[in-house]
Amino acid sequence: MGQKPALSPERFLRHEYLDMVIYRELASIETVPRFRKILEALMAHEVEDYEFWRELSAVKDVRINPLHISLLKAMRKLLGLTF
């Protein structure tokens, strides 16, 4: 009883925020200019989606675990980036 529906605006908001932060952080460490530009474009798209869901959501402040981002950045360095 207290669980949020799987397709709630809050859930979409959280996912869009996470994607936005991931792309921003990956762009910040990317050394290949073409890849950095792609990541920045993806981030810009996620910002638009985040703002859309933020308008529909009762939640206005989203937080994510910094460890999650650090692990993804480490995986990027170990495994590379593919487009």
Protein Blocks (a to p, Z undefined) as FASTA:
>chain_A
ZZacfkbfklmmmmmmmmmmmmmmmmmmpcblklmmmmmmmmmmmmmmmmmmmmmpmbfb
dcddfklmmmmmmmmmmnopaZZ
